[in-house]
């Protein structure tokens, strides 16, 4: 009997935490970028360098990126 009550209370707590967590996040797209800047080591003139920025949408709608600028 105690196990059933404990399991029910635990389940209710998990549902409540999931509901409250979902309410904290606004609707719509949400961008998450692993790092927003990157500095290259010195390179010879004309040498090609590459760095990948990881961009994720952690929101609830499509994320549309219209313009990217380098700094």
Secondary structure, 3 states (H helix, E strand, C coil): CHHHHHHHHHHHHHHHHHHHHHHHCCCCCCEEECCCCCCCCCCCCCCCCCCCCCEEECCCCCCCCCCCCCC
